[in-house]
Amino acid sequence: MNCKVCQSNKIRFYRKVNNYNLLKCKNCRVIFLENIDELIDSQNFYNEDYFENYLYESELNFEQIKNTAKYYLTYIQKNFGVVQSVLDVGAGFGLFVKAFRELGLKAEGVEISKYSAKTALEKFKVELFNDELIKYPSNEKFDLICFYHSFEHLPDPVSYITKASELLSNRGILWLSLPNVMSLDRFLNKDKWNGWSLPYHLFHYSPSSIRKLLLITGFNKIKIQKSFLNPLRLIRRNDGARNLEISGSINYSRLKEIVRLPATLIFTGQNMNVFALKK
Ligand SMILES: [Zn+2]
């Protein structure tokens, strides 16, 4: 077996979490679920049950989602260049797409789940491309492609990044928001860490392994933002991972946290936002 990130065959057993075996590549250090190929049937994996709680929260959180989109868009434009069009991969109910449109961008979304794409259209009036990213028409180009808590769900990371690169305009920008397996949050929570989210999260990246993947696939100017630890997260350990994903890295006020718990400053949270420029 070769690593799906760097092709190395130096794979070893890493640990068992909630009865799932996790393996680790000794070369690029990415951690991944054993037997991914046998396990995954994405179209049926992400059914109504998976999205059940998520829908309720999405309706409540649209303003938060829009603020998140606005915050990162500002950051990206300041650091990388002008963004006029965006493709959201793993668009869920299309709320990021809707938010980007309300912010004045041309925005499209890709979503593998039939249930989710149908809900996006019926409930939020957003039409999504309901298939694999690989099948998205290559003649369309985007200034920004984002994978907002979707990349860790994907079974073949290199092929997705390669396709995203094809869909990016010249000097287009890639934005990945995903759990950081080397975060303090993870070490404190051990097997109860929300970022494991097994069997849905197939790959577990650290800043160094995600950087390696982006270099292999032809990106540069890689910037990684690690979010602060939300102190409340330590208390609410049993919350569903999706709940934390949607309330993610930006929606609580950093300033408030700093006032509330000075130790916040030295901790890094479970999420990281990764930005990179197409060469
Ligand atoms: Zn590897």
Boltz pocket constraint, residues with backbone or C-beta under 6 A from the ligand:
constraints:
  - pocket:
      binder: B
      contacts: [[A, 3], [A, 4], [A, 5], [A, 6], [A, 7], [A, 8], [A, 25], [A, 26], [A, 27], [A, 28], [A, 29], [A, 30]]
      max_distance: 6.0
